[in-house]
Amino acid sequence: MSDDLNLDVAWVNSIASWIPKIDIFPTLDSTNSQAKRFVNEAVKLHGCSPQYLCLANEQTRGRGRLGRSWVSDPDLNIYASLVWQFSDPLEVKRPLEQDLNRLSGLSLVVGLSIVEGLSSCGLVHAKLKWPNDIVVGAKKIGGVLIEVLPSECENFIVIIGFGINVHMRDHSVPIDQPWTSCSIAMNNLNIKRSDILMSVVYQLKVDLANFVQFGWPYFISRWDKCDELSGQVVMVKEGDKVFQGKALGVDTRGGLIVELSESPERISFYSGEVSVRKQNSCNLK
């Protein structure tokens, strides 16, 4: 089915002070790529970039984490990128490394915003699979891609890309993992992409303000309530190393805590590929 992406004018006006410009494209290579082009042009003309929301009805080169492609069939799902200025409310000048560390957990916060936005639209059982997958019944329904851009501005410019399967029931190319969509999970063909998008963006506005003020630790209790991996045996592939153990939530920097299978040691992972495994499916390496 086709679902026009029509945004309510009152809603657009209500967030205009936060996102002064919104574009909806029939088709793009990717919304993150277009967001980068917007930032580059704005910086060239004005020295900095305003916050900006880029939407597309179709992506021809949609991207996910670790360089994977994101299946982006036309007029069915949400493909969005938010250009966000990450500023320090105290205007404290820190070394670059410390400022980048303050972005730890951002992709997890965006995932929480998506889960909350979906819940507001009636999909109440979505969960989060560390670090950036939104799942329903262990099937992927959405994902997040964060990119930090170099900038001469006082604030960091961050591109927050996210995709949500809304009406997808078939797909044009093979997908290498279990997936679902909002209309399938809710058994509701009448759900509107625009309603979900507006709910998610509103929640992002609230959560990003709290992230700037309080950082990732403010959100840990919310994460714990929708953590898909907690208590499960997982395999973590980090470079050429593979670890197995029980997932025990996330730490104060957004890392996945794993109690290793062959020792009482606990390790926090900040990158890597994670999959759920049965107890005897793989050995610790």
N, C-alpha and C positions, 0 to 999 in steps of 0.2 A: 504494500500500500504506500501511497505518497502522503506526506504530512508537511504542509507548508510551515516554514519557520517564521511565524509572525509574532513579533514581540509587542506586548501591550505598551501603548504610548505612555500611559501613566507610570508604568514600571520603568521605562527608559528615562523619563523625566526624574523619577525618584532617585536614580543612581547617577545622574548626569554630573554631579559635583565630584563623584568618585571615578567614574569612567566617562569622560567627556566625548569620546568618539567610539562608535560601534559600526562595524562594516559586516554585511552579509554578502558573501560571494556565491554565485551558482556553482563554481568549481575552482579549485586551487590545487597547486602541487601539494602543499601542506599549510595548515594554519600557522604553525610555528615559523615556517619559512617566510610567510607573508608578514607575520609580526616582526621578524627581524628586518625585513625590508622597510617596514613602517618606521621602526626605531632609527635605522640608518638615515633615512630621509629626514626625519624630524630633527635628529642631532645635527645633520648637515645644515639645515635651515635655521634652527633655533637654539642649537647648543645642547638641547636635552629633549627627552620624549615625554609626552603626557601618557597617562594610563589609557589603555586601548583594548577593546575586545574585538577579536577577529573570529568570524564564524563562516563556515562553508557548508553547502549542501552536499558537496562531494570533494574528496581528496584523491588525486592521482598518484601521489607519492607520500601517503600518510606514514608517519614514523612513530615507533614506540621505543621503549627502553632498549639499550644495548644495540641500537641500530636496526632493530627488527622493523619490518613493515607493519602497518596497521590497515586492515581491510576497511575500506571507506566507501561502501556502495552509496549511490546517490539517493537523497531525499528520505533516508530511513533513520539515520542516527544523528548524534551530536558530535561535531568536530569543532573544537573551540580552542583559542589561545588568548590568554590575558597578559598584556604587558603591564607589569606591576613595579612600582618604585618602592624598594625596600629601604626605609629610612629609620634612623635611630631617633626615638622620641626625646632622648636626652641630649641629642646632638654631641655625643662624646666621640672624639676622634680616636680610632683604634688602628693598630696595624691591620693590613689587608687580610692576613691569615685569620685574625680574630673575628673580623667582620664576616668572612666567609663561613667560619665555624658557627656563627649565629644563625646561618641559614639551615643548619642541621635540623632535620625533621620536617622541613617545609613540604616535601612531597607527601609525607604522612598526614600533615594537616589538611592538605588539599583533598586527599582521599577521604578524610573524615567529613569534610564539607560536602563531598559528593554523596556519601552515605546518608548524611542528614537531609540533604536536598531530596534524595530519592524517597526517604521516609516521609517527608512532608507531602509527597505526591502519592503516597499509598504503598510504596514498596518498602516494607518495614523490616525485611530479613536480609538485607545486604550486609556483607562483612568485608573486612580488609585483609588481604594477603600481602604481607610485607614483601617489598617496600611500597609498591605502587599499584597493585591490582585491586579492583573492586569485584567481588564475587558474590554469586547467589547459588547456594547448594554446590559449592566448589567449582562452579562454572563462571568464567570471566564475563563480566558485563561492562566493565570500563577500566580505564587506565590513565596514568598521569605521566607526563614528561616535563621535567623542569630543566631550563637552560638559563645560565647566568651570563649576561653579556658584558664585555668590557665597556666602560663608559668614563667620560670625563666629568660626568655629573657628580654632585655630592652624594647622591643616592645610588644604590645598586639598581640596575635594570634587570628584572627577572621575567622570563617568559614562562608562563604556567600553561602548558598544553594539557588538554584532557579530552578523552573520547568516551562516549556512552552509547552502547547499543540500545536503541529504543524499539525499532520495529523489525530489525533484521530477523528473518526466519530461514532464508537461504543465503548463500554467499557465492560471489562470482569466482573466487579462488579458494583453494584449500586453506584451512586454518589448523595450525598444529597443536591446538589445545582445546579442551572442552569450553564451550561458550554458551551464553544465553542472551536474552534481550529483555527489556522491561515489559513488552507486550506479552512475551511468553511467560515470564515469571509472575506477572500479575493477571494473566489470562484476560487481558484487556486491550483490544485493538484500538480503542478510542483515546488512549493516553496521548497527549500532545508533546512533541519535542519542545515547543516553546515553554510550556508549563514547567517541565523538568529543568530546562536551562535557566529560567528565571529563578526558580527555587534554589538551584545550586549556586548561581552567581550571588544571590542575596546572602546565602550562608557563607560564601567565600569572603564577602565584605566584612562580616562579623568576625570570622575566624582569623583572617589575616591581620585585622586590627589587634586582636588579642595575642597573636603570634609576635607581632612587633613589640608589644608591651611586655609580655611575660615569657616568650620563648616556648620551645617545644614541651618542657616539663608540665606546663599548664594543661596540656591535652592528654597526658598519659592515661588518666583514669577513663577518658572517653575511648581511647584506643583499646584498652583492656576489655571493654564491653562488646567490641565487635571484631576481636582478633581471631581470624580464621585459623591461624597456626598454633595458638596457645595450647600446650599439652600434647601436641602431635609430634611424632618422630619425623624429622626432616633431614634432607640431604642438602648441604650448602656447597656449591662449587665456586671456589674463589681462585681464579687463575688456573693453575694446574693442580691445585690441591682440592680434595673432597673431604668434607667432614659430615659426620652423622651424629645426631643427638636429639634431645627433646627441646622443642621451642618453649621458652619461658617468658614470652612477652618482649618488650622493648625497653631500652635504657634511657637515661636522661639526654642522650645525644641522638636518639632515634635509631640506634643499632639493635639488631635482632639478637636476643640473648639465647644461647644454645648451651644446654648441659650435655657435654660430649658422652657418647655411649660407652666408651671404654675407660673412662676416668671420671672422677667427680668434678673435673674442671669445667668452669663456665667461660664461654667466649662470646664477646659481642662482635657481630659482623656489620660492617657499614657498606658493603657492596657484595655482589655475588648473585648467583642464581639459586633459588630455593625451590625445592619440590618436596612434597609429602611422600614418605616412604613407610612401608611396613617394617616392623621391628627387625626382621632378619633379611631385608631386601638388599642391604649393602653394608660393606665393612668400612670402618673408619680408616682413612689413609692419612 
